[in-house]
Amino acid sequence: MRCANRLQALCFKNGGIYIKLGQHIGQLDYLLPEEYVKTMRASMLDKCPVSTYKQVCDVFLAQLGRLPNEVFEEFDQVPLASASLAQVHTAKTFDGQKIAVKVQHMHLTDSAVADTATVDFIVSLVHWFFPSFDYRWLLAEVRDSLPKELDFLNEGRNCEKAMENFKKLSPKLASQISVPHIYWEYSTQRILAMEYMDGVGVTDVGAIKALGLQPADVARLVSQTFSEMIFRHGFVHCDPHAANMMVRAKPGTKEPQLVLLDHGLYKSLDPAIQSNYAGLWKALVFADSKKIKEHCIGLGAGDDLYALFAAILTMRPWDKIVDQSIDHLVVPDTPEEREELQVRQKSFVEGFLPCDMSDHSVLCKLFCFISLGISLIQ
């Protein structure tokens, strides 16, 4: 637990890309030690470090040449929420509109290149010591995605394009999807002004029921929304964690309406990926091991990693994936089942790691080694 807390402190101290990596660790509950997953998940999604109001003013002066109280009739100095790259403040325009203003953390753009190079060095160094432990692919993704996420004008365009896709390509679902209206006159690369959106957390079952909605309907809507994005639009929101989705009642009905936030990172899928991914899910449902392997390889998982890829995708061990029973893809629902899944996944990965890295104590030492290396460079 001490190692997990040290890594958390490191991510918070350095911010930006380090919190992004912490968020990624928090999603790997099928693979990494529970201490790391729980520590990162509890702190990295909606409890990120906060910029001071002076720093917010500095961003406004650099981007708009005016202070927040000169741009807006009202501007709440205390942020509504803070994330890895920015924080959100409520404001009121001079014509009376309540809006949300996303402000990038100070100096983040300037430090992003150096931070990426630092993490690249550390990950490459770890790979040099342990050739089978290769996370360099993650850095390639970060290099591609981070500049896009740091450009809030790009986020605004993504937001509008996503909604246009639903209206044009998925009109039956469009009324149940909502995204913020963008106020372009107040927006720059580091400031994004958008409609203030009400809603409850998409995982808050009590709040969902209090709205008169059924959790099963919300779950179905989330599934339909991202299925449409993946298989029909080919333009997919790539950061759909719980802090970026809200739900509310569709006006005048008892149907859920999904509110999608944080449109900084999208991926465009070519038809080959869409076809292979659709084929993979069909093969998974029918427990067709031959087709599972074929489509995993088509998606780039490789002849040696297709079983791990399928297990990560379904959160089920391979023997359950190819089981012919009707409930073979049901996600584990108890702590015991989740622990069993992690043990199974860990034993699978051991074949790709040096023999002395296959227990949690060595993984902890590895994370500490990464933490120490980054601290020394900083």
Residue, then its C-alpha position, 0 to 999 in steps of 0.5 A: m500500500r505504501c508503494a501505491n501511495r507513493l506513486q499517487a503522490l508522484c502523479f499528483k505532484n507532477g500533474g498532467i501526463y502523470i495523472k493520465l497514467g495514474q488513471h490508466i493504472g486505475q482501470l487495470d483491475y484485471l491485471l495489477p495489484e488491488e492496492y494500486v488499482k483502488t488507490m488510483r481509481a479513488s483519487m485520479l478521476d475527480k479529485c485531481p490537483v486544483s489550480t489557484y484562481k491567480q493561475v486561472c487569471d493568468v491563463f485568461l490574460a494570456q488567452l483572451g487578454r482579460l480577467p474572468n470577471e471582465v469576460f463574464e458577469e459572474f465567475d465562480q473562483v472555486p472550481l466545480a471539478s478538476a481533472s488531469l489537464a484542466q478544471v471547470h468553473t461555473a460562470k454567467t454571461f452578460d446575457g444571463q446564460k449559466i455556463a461551464v468554463k474549462v480552464q487548462h492548468m497553468h504551464l501544462t502545454d509548455s511542460a507536456v513535451a518534457d513530461t512525455a520525454t521523461v516518462d518515455f525515458i523511464v519506460s524505455l529504461v524499464h524495458w531495457f532492464f526487463p525486455s519482456f515488460d514493454y509499455r512503450w506502446l502506451l507512450a506512442e498513444v500518449r504522444d498522439s493523443l496529448p496534443k489533441e487533448l491540450d487543444f480545447l478548440n479541437e475538443g469543441r469541434n469533436c463535441e459538435k461532430a459527435m452530436e451531428n453524427f447521432k442526428k444524421l446516422s442514429p436519429k432514433l437515439a439522438s434525442q436521448i443523447s446530449v452534449p454541451h453547446i459550445y460558446w465559441e466567442y469565449s473559447t481558445q486553445r486553453i479555455l473552453a466555454m460551454e453550456y452548463m449541464d445538469g445530471v447525476g452520475v451514471t453509476d449512482v444507482g440511488a440518484i438514478k432511481a430518485l429521478g424515476l429512471q431504471p438503472a437497466d435502461v441507463a445501462r442499455l442507453v450507455s451500451q447503445t450509445f457507444s455501439e453506435m459510435i463504434f459500429r456506425h459512426g466510426f468516431v468514438h469518444c475515448d475517455p468514457h469513464a464515470a466522471n465524463m458521463m451523466v444521466r438525466a430524465k429526457p424532458g417530458t418523459k421517464e426515459p434516460q438521457l445520456v450527457l457526454l462530457d470531455h470530448g478532447l480525445y476521439k478515435s476514427l475507426d476504419p471499416a476494417i477495424q469496425s468489421n473485425y471488432a463486430g466479428l470478434w464480439k459475435a465470436l465471443v458470444f458464440a464461444d468460437s475460439k477459432k474466430i476469436k483468434e482470427h479477429c483478435i489478430g485482425l485487430g493487431a493483438g498478435d498470434d501470441l496475445y489474442a487470448l489475453f486481449a479477449a480476456i481483457l475485453t470481456m474480463r473473463p478468463w480464457d476457459k470461461i470465454v470458450d465455455q458453451s454455457i449461456d452465461h459464460l460472459v457474465v462479468p464477475d460480481t463478487p470480490e472472490e470472483r474478481e480476485e480469481l480473475q486477477v489471479r488467472q490473468k496474472s498467471f497468464v501474463e507471467g509467461f511474458l514477464p521475467c520469472d522474478m517479476s511474477d509476484h506482487s512484491v516485485l511489481c511493487k518494486l518495479f513501480c517504485f523504481i519507475s517513481l524513483g526514476i521520474s523523481l530524480i529526473q524532475 
